[in-house]
Amino acid sequence: MKASEDPTGSEPNIAPRLSFLTRLVATGFFSGCIPWASGTFGSIVGLLIYFVPGLENTALFGGLILLGFGSGVITSARVAAIEGHRLTKTAEFAKATFQPGPHNVPDPSMVVIDEIVGMWVSLFLLPRGLLVAGFSFIAFRVFDILKPFPARQLEKLPNGWGIMLDDVVAGFYANIATLVVFRMYLLLFPGFPSP
């Protein structure tokens, strides 16, 4: 029986079949093991990493996004192969409400490397600051839940690609939305400090 078919609803036990590094990366330093709103906690981990000194360097941050994406494809596919469609109650509600229909490719809630990378994409090339980061975080969570075109279509790709790409699209939409709001703020309030 796969862990995702466990009728007891017990916590996932992926330790015996996956390496520590795979679990560490896929679960975003184990933030994905939080039993509710794991995607939000994964996004918070991404946001905290964004503020690590030195990551204001565009090349370094861009390289981190690429490294996170590549390792995310590999590790998310490995965890999804074992965990299947295991979702937290909040993820079940969000999928049923905002993403109705079949979900044939497993994307377990504990995999949050996709949220971390999506969060980084939402912040890439934007001015650093708490207001910009806060708005980008909210925008990313909204776009990640709603999955606008082509995110919903891309999540159907197998082997970790769909898990990662739908969040990259959500991050792209959040980045554009944050940039537009930031530019509007500068136009409407030219004498105020930059957020």
N, CA and C atoms as a LAMMPS dump frame, in Angstrom:
ITEM: TIMESTEP
0
ITEM: NUMBER OF ATOMS
585
ITEM: BOX BOUNDS ff ff ff
-5.0000000000000000e+02 5.0000000000000000e+02
-5.0000000000000000e+02 5.0000000000000000e+02
-5.0000000000000000e+02 5.0000000000000000e+02
ITEM: ATOMS id mol type element x y z
1 1 1 N 0.842 -1.181 0
2 1 2 C 0 0 0
3 1 3 C 0.882 1.236 0
4 2 1 N 0.605 2.182 -0.854
5 2 2 C 1.346 3.434 -0.886
6 2 3 C 0.95 4.273 0.319
7 3 1 N 1.854 5.134 0.754
8 3 2 C 1.568 5.995 1.904
9 3 3 C 0.358 6.857 1.648
10 4 1 N 0.141 7.239 0.386
11 4 2 C -0.983 8.111 0.062
12 4 3 C -2.318 7.388 0.198
13 5 1 N -2.29 6.047 0.256
14 5 2 C -3.519 5.285 0.388
15 5 3 C -3.781 4.884 1.836
16 6 1 N -2.978 5.334 2.754
17 6 2 C -3.103 4.977 4.159
18 6 3 C -4.42 5.501 4.705
19 7 1 N -5.348 4.621 5.079
20 7 2 C -6.656 5.07 5.538
21 7 3 C -6.626 5.704 6.918
22 8 1 N -5.534 5.576 7.651
23 8 2 C -5.479 6.138 8.997
24 8 3 C -5.227 7.628 8.982
25 9 1 N -4.765 8.156 7.862
26 9 2 C -4.457 9.585 7.785
27 9 3 C -3.227 9.957 8.583
28 10 1 N -2.406 8.973 8.922
29 10 2 C -1.213 9.24 9.719
30 10 3 C -0.219 10.075 8.92
31 11 1 N 0.709 10.63 9.65
32 11 2 C 1.717 11.458 9.014
33 11 3 C 2.561 10.628 8.056
34 12 1 N 3.057 11.22 6.983
35 12 2 C 3.857 10.472 6.022
36 12 3 C 5.15 9.984 6.653
37 13 1 N 5.587 8.83 6.241
38 13 2 C 6.839 8.268 6.719
39 13 3 C 7.705 7.957 5.509
40 14 1 N 8.409 8.965 5.043
41 14 2 C 9.229 8.784 3.849
42 14 3 C 10.677 8.509 4.191
43 15 1 N 10.998 8.488 5.48
44 15 2 C 12.384 8.352 5.899
45 15 3 C 13.067 7.1 5.374
46 16 1 N 12.431 5.922 5.432
47 16 2 C 13.178 4.733 5.056
48 16 3 C 13.494 4.629 3.567
49 17 1 N 12.792 5.316 2.717
50 17 2 C 12.952 5.098 1.284
51 17 3 C 13.629 6.244 0.549
52 18 1 N 13.844 7.342 1.2
53 18 2 C 14.455 8.493 0.544
54 18 3 C 15.648 8.979 1.363
55 19 1 N 16.631 9.52 0.663
56 19 2 C 17.803 10.037 1.371
57 19 3 C 17.426 11.282 2.166
58 20 1 N 18.232 11.565 3.169
59 20 2 C 18.016 12.754 3.98
60 20 3 C 18.039 14.01 3.113
61 21 1 N 18.992 14.095 2.175
62 21 2 C 19.111 15.27 1.316
63 21 3 C 17.871 15.45 0.446
64 22 1 N 17.339 14.366 -0.099
65 22 2 C 16.112 14.453 -0.902
66 22 3 C 14.972 14.982 -0.055
67 23 1 N 14.813 14.455 1.147
68 23 2 C 13.748 14.922 2.041
69 23 3 C 13.961 16.383 2.43
70 24 1 N 15.206 16.749 2.733
71 24 2 C 15.517 18.116 3.139
72 24 3 C 15.145 19.116 2.042
73 25 1 N 15.541 18.815 0.817
74 25 2 C 15.273 19.73 -0.303
75 25 3 C 13.79 19.756 -0.64
76 26 1 N 13.187 18.591 -0.863
77 26 2 C 11.787 18.534 -1.309
78 26 3 C 10.834 19.162 -0.307
79 27 1 N 11.115 18.973 0.985
80 27 2 C 10.211 19.504 2.009
81 27 3 C 10.609 20.892 2.49
82 28 1 N 11.552 21.512 1.839
83 28 2 C 11.95 22.873 2.226
84 28 3 C 12.404 22.951 3.667
85 29 1 N 13.457 22.173 3.988
86 29 2 C 13.979 22.114 5.349
87 29 3 C 12.906 21.612 6.317
88 30 1 N 12.069 20.711 5.825
89 30 2 C 11.009 20.039 6.573
90 30 3 C 9.815 20.944 6.892
91 31 1 N 9.761 22.13 6.307
92 31 2 C 8.578 22.981 6.498
93 31 3 C 7.352 22.342 5.847
94 32 1 N 7.554 21.496 4.849
95 32 2 C 6.445 20.804 4.203
96 32 3 C 5.818 19.742 5.08
97 33 1 N 6.455 19.404 6.177
98 33 2 C 5.9 18.408 7.106
99 33 3 C 4.915 19.025 8.09
100 34 1 N 4.757 20.347 8.061
101 34 2 C 3.743 20.998 8.896
102 34 3 C 2.387 20.538 8.371
103 35 1 N 1.496 20.065 9.259
104 35 2 C 0.269 19.4 8.796
105 35 3 C -0.816 20.31 8.234
106 36 1 N -0.613 21.601 8.157
107 36 2 C -1.6 22.506 7.562
108 36 3 C -0.862 23.667 6.901
109 37 1 N -1.391 24.111 5.786
110 37 2 C -0.836 25.258 5.042
111 37 3 C 0.656 25.092 4.751
112 38 1 N 1.061 23.893 4.376
113 38 2 C 2.484 23.648 4.135
114 38 3 C 3.023 24.503 2.992
115 39 1 N 2.204 24.776 1.983
116 39 2 C 2.648 25.624 0.881
117 39 3 C 2.956 27.038 1.34
118 40 1 N 2.164 27.547 2.252
119 40 2 C 2.413 28.878 2.802
120 40 3 C 3.706 28.882 3.603
121 41 1 N 3.916 27.836 4.414
122 41 2 C 5.157 27.761 5.188
123 41 3 C 6.365 27.588 4.276
124 42 1 N 6.226 26.822 3.204
125 42 2 C 7.308 26.713 2.238
126 42 3 C 7.628 28.055 1.599
127 43 1 N 6.586 28.83 1.294
128 43 2 C 6.781 30.169 0.721
129 43 3 C 7.499 31.08 1.714
130 44 1 N 7.176 30.937 2.993
131 44 2 C 7.861 31.726 4.029
132 44 3 C 9.343 31.357 4.085
133 45 1 N 9.645 30.075 3.956
134 45 2 C 11.057 29.65 3.923
135 45 3 C 11.752 30.318 2.735
136 46 1 N 11.104 30.308 1.57
137 46 2 C 11.675 30.975 0.401
138 46 3 C 11.91 32.448 0.641
139 47 1 N 10.966 33.091 1.311
140 47 2 C 11.078 34.517 1.623
141 47 3 C 12.243 34.771 2.584
142 48 1 N 12.384 33.929 3.593
143 48 2 C 13.484 34.093 4.542
144 48 3 C 14.845 33.897 3.872
145 49 1 N 14.938 32.913 3.002
146 49 2 C 16.204 32.686 2.284
147 49 3 C 16.528 33.882 1.392
148 50 1 N 15.504 34.492 0.803
149 50 2 C 15.687 35.662 -0.05
150 50 3 C 16.427 36.785 0.677
151 51 1 N 16.217 36.901 1.98
152 51 2 C 16.836 37.983 2.743
153 51 3 C 18.223 37.625 3.289
154 52 1 N 18.751 36.456 2.926
155 52 2 C 20.117 36.1 3.338
156 52 3 C 21.083 37.097 2.687
157 53 1 N 21.974 37.69 3.471
158 53 2 C 22.928 38.64 2.902
159 53 3 C 23.721 38.015 1.744
160 54 1 N 23.88 38.788 0.691
161 54 2 C 24.593 38.344 -0.497
162 54 3 C 23.664 37.981 -1.636
163 55 1 N 22.423 37.611 -1.308
164 55 2 C 21.496 37.221 -2.369
165 55 3 C 20.878 38.42 -3.098
166 56 1 N 21.276 39.622 -2.699
167 56 2 C 20.864 40.78 -3.496
168 56 3 C 21.635 40.827 -4.809
169 57 1 N 22.698 40.044 -4.904
170 57 2 C 23.452 39.898 -6.143
171 57 3 C 22.585 39.127 -7.145
172 58 1 N 22.255 39.771 -8.257
173 58 2 C 21.331 39.196 -9.236
174 58 3 C 21.831 37.868 -9.796
175 59 1 N 23.108 37.781 -10.117
176 59 2 C 23.649 36.542 -10.675
177 59 3 C 23.58 35.407 -9.652
178 60 1 N 23.911 35.71 -8.41
179 60 2 C 23.878 34.699 -7.36
180 60 3 C 22.445 34.227 -7.11
181 61 1 N 21.516 35.177 -7.036
182 61 2 C 20.12 34.822 -6.789
183 61 3 C 19.534 34.055 -7.981
184 62 1 N 19.875 34.482 -9.186
185 62 2 C 19.425 33.757 -10.383
186 62 3 C 19.975 32.339 -10.414
187 63 1 N 21.234 32.182 -10.034
188 63 2 C 21.824 30.849 -9.955
189 63 3 C 21.137 29.984 -8.915
190 64 1 N 20.764 30.584 -7.791
191 64 2 C 20.054 29.855 -6.747
192 64 3 C 18.686 29.392 -7.255
193 65 1 N 18.012 30.238 -8.015
194 65 2 C 16.713 29.86 -8.588
195 65 3 C 16.887 28.658 -9.516
196 66 1 N 17.891 28.698 -10.373
197 66 2 C 18.127 27.57 -11.294
198 66 3 C 18.499 26.293 -10.536
199 67 1 N 19.355 26.418 -9.529
200 67 2 C 19.734 25.261 -8.72
201 67 3 C 18.516 24.7 -7.983
202 68 1 N 17.712 25.593 -7.415
203 68 2 C 16.509 25.164 -6.711
204 68 3 C 15.527 24.483 -7.642
205 69 1 N 15.394 25.024 -8.852
206 69 2 C 14.474 24.423 -9.816
207 69 3 C 14.941 23.023 -10.207
208 70 1 N 16.21 22.899 -10.565
209 70 2 C 16.738 21.59 -10.986
210 70 3 C 16.653 20.55 -9.886
211 71 1 N 17.078 20.923 -8.688
212 71 2 C 17.003 19.97 -7.577
213 71 3 C 15.55 19.708 -7.192
214 72 1 N 14.69 20.693 -7.404
215 72 2 C 13.271 20.514 -7.109
216 72 3 C 12.6 19.523 -8.036
217 73 1 N 12.941 19.569 -9.307
218 73 2 C 12.377 18.599 -10.258
219 73 3 C 12.733 17.179 -9.82
220 74 1 N 13.992 16.973 -9.48
221 74 2 C 14.46 15.636 -9.108
222 74 3 C 13.841 15.177 -7.792
223 75 1 N 13.95 15.997 -6.752
224 75 2 C 13.493 15.564 -5.426
225 75 3 C 11.977 15.492 -5.328
226 76 1 N 11.27 16.41 -5.973
227 76 2 C 9.804 16.363 -5.898
228 76 3 C 9.265 15.12 -6.598
229 77 1 N 9.898 14.725 -7.706
230 77 2 C 9.475 13.507 -8.4
231 77 3 C 9.684 12.284 -7.514
232 78 1 N 10.792 12.239 -6.8
233 78 2 C 11.075 11.092 -5.926
234 78 3 C 10.069 11.003 -4.785
235 79 1 N 9.78 12.135 -4.157
236 79 2 C 8.826 12.123 -3.041
237 79 3 C 7.417 11.818 -3.554
238 80 1 N 7.036 12.413 -4.682
239 80 2 C 5.697 12.176 -5.232
240 80 3 C 5.502 10.717 -5.615
241 81 1 N 6.563 10.05 -6.068
242 81 2 C 6.451 8.639 -6.438
243 81 3 C 6.1 7.779 -5.226
244 82 1 N 6.519 8.206 -4.05
245 82 2 C 6.236 7.447 -2.834
246 82 3 C 4.948 7.936 -2.16
247 83 1 N 4.778 9.23 -2.077
248 83 2 C 3.652 9.804 -1.338
249 83 3 C 2.368 9.929 -2.139
250 84 1 N 2.456 9.952 -3.454
251 84 2 C 1.255 10.077 -4.277
252 84 3 C 0.549 11.406 -4.05
253 85 1 N -0.76 11.361 -3.899
254 85 2 C -1.59 12.57 -3.767
255 85 3 C -1.829 12.982 -2.324
256 86 1 N -0.99 12.597 -1.402
257 86 2 C -1.224 12.928 0.018
258 86 3 C -1.27 14.44 0.199
259 87 1 N -2.413 14.935 0.677
260 87 2 C -2.612 16.364 0.867
261 87 3 C -3.007 16.66 2.309
262 88 1 N -2.644 17.865 2.764
263 88 2 C -3.151 18.327 4.047
264 88 3 C -4.615 18.704 3.857
265 89 1 N -5.329 18.889 4.956
266 89 2 C -6.75 19.273 4.869
267 89 3 C -6.904 20.629 4.174
268 90 1 N -5.995 21.569 4.447
269 90 2 C -6.105 22.884 3.805
270 90 3 C -5.838 22.781 2.304
271 91 1 N -4.913 21.91 1.905
272 91 2 C -4.634 21.723 0.475
273 91 3 C -5.807 21.032 -0.217
274 92 1 N -6.416 20.074 0.456
275 92 2 C -7.605 19.418 -0.108
276 92 3 C -8.708 20.443 -0.351
277 93 1 N -8.931 21.32 0.623
278 93 2 C -9.966 22.35 0.489
279 93 3 C -9.639 23.299 -0.663
280 94 1 N -8.381 23.761 -0.736
281 94 2 C -7.984 24.694 -1.794
282 94 3 C -8.131 24.06 -3.171
283 95 1 N -7.715 22.816 -3.322
284 95 2 C -7.842 22.145 -4.624
285 95 3 C -9.307 21.966 -5.003
286 96 1 N -10.124 21.551 -4.051
287 96 2 C -11.542 21.343 -4.341
288 96 3 C -12.232 22.66 -4.684
289 97 1 N -11.833 23.743 -4.047
290 97 2 C -12.479 25.042 -4.244
291 97 3 C -11.979 25.769 -5.484
292 98 1 N -10.668 25.828 -5.656
293 98 2 C -10.084 26.665 -6.699
294 98 3 C -9.547 25.899 -7.9
295 99 1 N -9.36 24.59 -7.761
296 99 2 C -8.787 23.792 -8.841
297 99 3 C -9.601 22.514 -9.037
298 100 1 N -10.887 22.647 -9.291
299 100 2 C -11.714 21.443 -9.417
300 100 3 C -11.302 20.603 -10.626
301 101 1 N -11.664 19.351 -10.57
302 101 2 C -11.345 18.456 -11.672
303 101 3 C -10.275 17.471 -11.284
304 102 1 N -9.94 16.603 -12.214
305 102 2 C -8.96 15.559 -11.905
306 102 3 C -7.541 16.116 -11.79
307 103 1 N -6.798 15.494 -10.905
308 103 2 C -5.381 15.809 -10.723
309 103 3 C -4.641 14.484 -10.828
310 104 1 N -4.238 14.15 -12.039
311 104 2 C -3.659 12.83 -12.298
312 104 3 C -2.203 12.702 -11.898
313 105 1 N -1.489 13.808 -11.848
314 105 2 C -0.067 13.766 -11.492
315 105 3 C 0.056 14.098 -10.008
316 106 1 N 0.655 13.217 -9.224
317 106 2 C 0.776 13.458 -7.783
318 106 3 C 1.58 14.712 -7.469
319 107 1 N 1.097 15.466 -6.492
320 107 2 C 1.777 16.655 -5.986
321 107 3 C 1.48 16.726 -4.491
322 108 1 N 2.189 15.925 -3.679
323 108 2 C 1.882 15.873 -2.252
324 108 3 C 2.172 17.193 -1.548
325 109 1 N 1.39 17.485 -0.534
326 109 2 C 1.531 18.748 0.2
327 109 3 C 2.897 18.916 0.833
328 110 1 N 3.526 17.826 1.199
329 110 2 C 4.815 17.939 1.878
330 110 3 C 5.928 18.456 0.955
331 111 1 N 5.738 18.363 -0.345
332 111 2 C 6.727 18.9 -1.294
333 111 3 C 6.492 20.402 -1.41
334 112 1 N 7.441 21.188 -0.909
335 112 2 C 7.3 22.65 -0.954
336 112 3 C 8.486 23.336 -1.624
337 113 1 N 9.42 22.563 -2.185
338 113 2 C 10.514 23.195 -2.93
339 113 3 C 9.954 24.002 -4.088
340 114 1 N 8.805 23.595 -4.617
341 114 2 C 8.167 24.345 -5.695
342 114 3 C 7.689 25.707 -5.211
343 115 1 N 7.172 25.774 -3.985
344 115 2 C 6.771 27.077 -3.433
345 115 3 C 7.979 27.954 -3.16
346 116 1 N 9.057 27.353 -2.696
347 116 2 C 10.268 28.134 -2.422
348 116 3 C 10.792 28.752 -3.709
349 117 1 N 10.917 27.955 -4.754
350 117 2 C 11.421 28.47 -6.033
351 117 3 C 10.429 29.47 -6.636
352 118 1 N 9.143 29.165 -6.565
353 118 2 C 8.135 30.102 -7.063
354 118 3 C 8.203 31.441 -6.346
355 119 1 N 8.44 31.39 -5.04
356 119 2 C 8.583 32.628 -4.262
357 119 3 C 9.798 33.409 -4.731
358 120 1 N 10.888 32.704 -4.998
359 120 2 C 12.091 33.39 -5.492
360 120 3 C 11.835 34.021 -6.854
361 121 1 N 11.125 33.332 -7.732
362 121 2 C 10.803 33.897 -9.049
363 121 3 C 9.959 35.151 -8.869
364 122 1 N 9.059 35.141 -7.911
365 122 2 C 8.189 36.302 -7.687
366 122 3 C 8.98 37.519 -7.209
367 123 1 N 10.173 37.308 -6.672
368 123 2 C 10.996 38.402 -6.15
369 123 3 C 12.161 38.782 -7.064
370 124 1 N 12.417 37.977 -8.069
371 124 2 C 13.594 38.172 -8.915
372 124 3 C 13.545 39.517 -9.634
373 125 1 N 14.641 40.263 -9.552
374 125 2 C 14.845 41.567 -10.2
375 125 3 C 13.946 42.677 -9.656
376 126 1 N 13.281 42.451 -8.54
377 126 2 C 12.476 43.497 -7.915
378 126 3 C 13.306 44.214 -6.866
379 127 1 N 12.964 45.462 -6.565
380 127 2 C 13.689 46.161 -5.503
381 127 3 C 13.522 45.436 -4.166
382 128 1 N 14.6 45.342 -3.422
383 128 2 C 14.518 44.664 -2.119
384 128 3 C 13.895 45.59 -1.096
385 129 1 N 12.974 45.055 -0.349
386 129 2 C 12.324 45.805 0.721
387 129 3 C 11.179 44.986 1.292
388 130 1 N 10.814 45.305 2.522
389 130 2 C 9.785 44.523 3.195
390 130 3 C 8.414 44.655 2.53
391 131 1 N 8.043 45.86 2.089
392 131 2 C 6.737 46.024 1.456
393 131 3 C 6.653 45.289 0.12
394 132 1 N 7.699 45.394 -0.665
395 132 2 C 7.736 44.684 -1.946
396 132 3 C 7.689 43.177 -1.698
397 133 1 N 8.489 42.705 -0.752
398 133 2 C 8.511 41.272 -0.444
399 133 3 C 7.157 40.812 0.1
400 134 1 N 6.547 41.61 0.959
401 134 2 C 5.246 41.247 1.52
402 134 3 C 4.167 41.169 0.46
403 135 1 N 4.134 42.158 -0.429
404 135 2 C 3.137 42.126 -1.5
405 135 3 C 3.399 40.954 -2.436
406 136 1 N 4.65 40.72 -2.764
407 136 2 C 4.998 39.617 -3.65
408 136 3 C 4.607 38.275 -3.032
409 137 1 N 4.798 38.135 -1.733
410 137 2 C 4.403 36.915 -1.028
411 137 3 C 2.898 36.67 -1.158
412 138 1 N 2.115 37.693 -0.89
413 138 2 C 0.649 37.554 -0.986
414 138 3 C 0.239 37.258 -2.423
415 139 1 N 0.816 37.99 -3.368
416 139 2 C 0.471 37.772 -4.785
417 139 3 C 0.841 36.353 -5.212
418 140 1 N 2.002 35.877 -4.782
419 140 2 C 2.408 34.524 -5.15
420 140 3 C 1.449 33.488 -4.585
421 141 1 N 1.068 33.625 -3.329
422 141 2 C 0.144 32.65 -2.736
423 141 3 C -1.187 32.642 -3.481
424 142 1 N -1.677 33.807 -3.862
425 142 2 C -2.943 33.886 -4.601
426 142 3 C -2.807 33.211 -5.963
427 143 1 N -1.771 33.55 -6.711
428 143 2 C -1.582 32.949 -8.038
429 143 3 C -1.289 31.446 -7.945
430 144 1 N -0.59 31.034 -6.892
431 144 2 C -0.31 29.609 -6.73
432 144 3 C -1.594 28.82 -6.461
433 145 1 N -2.503 29.402 -5.73
434 145 2 C -3.766 28.722 -5.43
435 145 3 C -4.696 28.749 -6.641
436 146 1 N -4.773 29.885 -7.329
437 146 2 C -5.691 30.018 -8.472
438 146 3 C -5.179 29.324 -9.729
439 147 1 N -3.877 29.226 -9.868
440 147 2 C -3.229 28.574 -11.017
441 147 3 C -3.738 29.092 -12.37
442 148 1 N -3.464 30.366 -12.689
443 148 2 C -3.89 30.894 -13.991
444 148 3 C -3.106 30.242 -15.13
445 149 1 N -3.639 30.362 -16.332
446 149 2 C -3.014 29.793 -17.523
447 149 3 C -1.582 30.296 -17.643
448 150 1 N -0.642 29.452 -17.945
449 150 2 C -0.705 28.024 -18.21
450 150 3 C -0.334 27.149 -17.012
451 151 1 N -0.407 27.693 -15.791
452 151 2 C 0.018 26.936 -14.611
453 151 3 C -0.755 25.626 -14.467
454 152 1 N -2.064 25.698 -14.57
455 152 2 C -2.878 24.485 -14.386
456 152 3 C -2.539 23.437 -15.449
457 153 1 N -2.274 23.874 -16.657
458 153 2 C -1.934 22.941 -17.733
459 153 3 C -0.536 22.334 -17.505
460 154 1 N 0.392 23.144 -17.027
461 154 2 C 1.755 22.67 -16.811
462 154 3 C 1.862 21.695 -15.644
463 155 1 N 0.98 21.827 -14.649
464 155 2 C 1.073 20.92 -13.501
465 155 3 C 0.778 19.472 -13.884
466 156 1 N 0.287 19.25 -15.083
467 156 2 C 0.001 17.885 -15.554
468 156 3 C 1.249 17.172 -16.078
469 157 1 N 2.351 17.897 -16.215
470 157 2 C 3.591 17.276 -16.679
471 157 3 C 4.124 16.319 -15.62
472 158 1 N 4.672 15.183 -16.025
473 158 2 C 5.137 14.186 -15.046
474 158 3 C 6.559 14.435 -14.553
475 159 1 N 6.976 13.579 -13.63
476 159 2 C 8.362 13.481 -13.159
477 159 3 C 8.904 14.745 -12.51
478 160 1 N 8.079 15.438 -11.762
479 160 2 C 8.518 16.623 -11.04
480 160 3 C 8.439 17.909 -11.829
481 161 1 N 8.368 17.819 -13.158
482 161 2 C 8.307 19.03 -13.991
483 161 3 C 7.036 19.825 -13.719
484 162 1 N 5.912 19.15 -13.655
485 162 2 C 4.645 19.837 -13.402
486 162 3 C 4.583 20.431 -12.011
487 163 1 N 5.124 19.701 -11.038
488 163 2 C 5.147 20.205 -9.661
489 163 3 C 5.881 21.534 -9.614
490 164 1 N 6.994 21.626 -10.311
491 164 2 C 7.81 22.835 -10.27
492 164 3 C 7.29 23.942 -11.181
493 165 1 N 6.901 23.592 -12.409
494 165 2 C 6.577 24.629 -13.397
495 165 3 C 5.318 25.416 -13.07
496 166 1 N 4.311 24.796 -12.457
497 166 2 C 3.112 25.572 -12.143
498 166 3 C 3.433 26.663 -11.131
499 167 1 N 4.374 26.411 -10.227
500 167 2 C 4.75 27.433 -9.257
501 167 3 C 5.663 28.493 -9.865
502 168 1 N 6.467 28.108 -10.842
503 168 2 C 7.268 29.105 -11.557
504 168 3 C 6.346 30.082 -12.283
505 169 1 N 5.288 29.571 -12.905
506 169 2 C 4.316 30.443 -13.575
507 169 3 C 3.636 31.357 -12.561
508 170 1 N 3.224 30.8 -11.424
509 170 2 C 2.608 31.626 -10.378
510 170 3 C 3.576 32.698 -9.903
511 171 1 N 4.854 32.341 -9.768
512 171 2 C 5.868 33.308 -9.383
513 171 3 C 6.051 34.403 -10.423
514 172 1 N 5.99 34.023 -11.684
515 172 2 C 6.102 35.013 -12.765
516 172 3 C 4.94 36.002 -12.704
517 173 1 N 3.717 35.482 -12.552
518 173 2 C 2.548 36.368 -12.435
519 173 3 C 2.672 37.279 -11.218
520 174 1 N 3.123 36.735 -10.096
521 174 2 C 3.284 37.538 -8.883
522 174 3 C 4.356 38.605 -9.072
523 175 1 N 5.423 38.267 -9.79
524 175 2 C 6.483 39.227 -10.061
525 175 3 C 5.947 40.397 -10.875
526 176 1 N 5.205 40.091 -11.919
527 176 2 C 4.632 41.15 -12.766
528 176 3 C 3.644 42.01 -11.972
529 177 1 N 2.779 41.358 -11.181
530 177 2 C 1.803 42.098 -10.376
531 177 3 C 2.511 43.009 -9.375
532 178 1 N 3.556 42.511 -8.749
533 178 2 C 4.299 43.317 -7.78
534 178 3 C 4.99 44.483 -8.473
535 179 1 N 5.564 44.24 -9.632
536 179 2 C 6.219 45.309 -10.379
537 179 3 C 5.222 46.398 -10.768
538 180 1 N 4.046 46.013 -11.232
539 180 2 C 3.012 46.984 -11.616
540 180 3 C 2.582 47.813 -10.401
541 181 1 N 2.322 47.156 -9.279
542 181 2 C 1.901 47.875 -8.073
543 181 3 C 3.02 48.797 -7.587
544 182 1 N 4.255 48.327 -7.628
545 182 2 C 5.396 49.133 -7.215
546 182 3 C 5.527 50.381 -8.098
547 183 1 N 5.395 50.211 -9.416
548 183 2 C 5.488 51.352 -10.345
549 183 3 C 4.339 52.341 -10.125
550 184 1 N 3.144 51.806 -9.895
551 184 2 C 1.997 52.681 -9.622
552 184 3 C 2.214 53.476 -8.337
553 185 1 N 2.758 52.83 -7.334
554 185 2 C 3.06 53.51 -6.071
555 185 3 C 4.018 54.674 -6.314
556 186 1 N 5.075 54.43 -7.089
557 186 2 C 6.057 55.482 -7.365
558 186 3 C 5.452 56.633 -8.148
559 187 1 N 4.493 56.329 -9.057
560 187 2 C 3.833 57.378 -9.822
561 187 3 C 2.848 58.167 -8.98
562 188 1 N 2.111 57.481 -8.128
563 188 2 C 1.085 58.141 -7.322
564 188 3 C 1.655 58.867 -6.113
565 189 1 N 2.764 58.389 -5.582
566 189 2 C 3.345 58.975 -4.385
567 189 3 C 4.825 59.278 -4.615
568 190 1 N 5.135 60.218 -5.53
569 190 2 C 6.537 60.449 -5.885
570 190 3 C 7.383 61 -4.733
571 191 1 N 6.784 61.665 -3.777
572 191 2 C 7.561 62.244 -2.678
573 191 3 C 7.781 61.274 -1.529
574 192 1 N 7.086 60.168 -1.528
575 192 2 C 7.225 59.22 -0.448
576 192 3 C 8.416 58.302 -0.682
577 193 1 N 8.94 57.734 0.405
578 193 2 C 10.074 56.81 0.21
579 193 3 C 9.648 55.566 -0.55
580 194 1 N 10.607 54.998 -1.24
581 194 2 C 10.357 53.781 -2.005
582 194 3 C 10.068 52.635 -1.043
583 195 1 N 9.072 51.79 -1.385
584 195 2 C 8.732 50.694 -0.459
585 195 3 C 9.805 49.649 -0.353
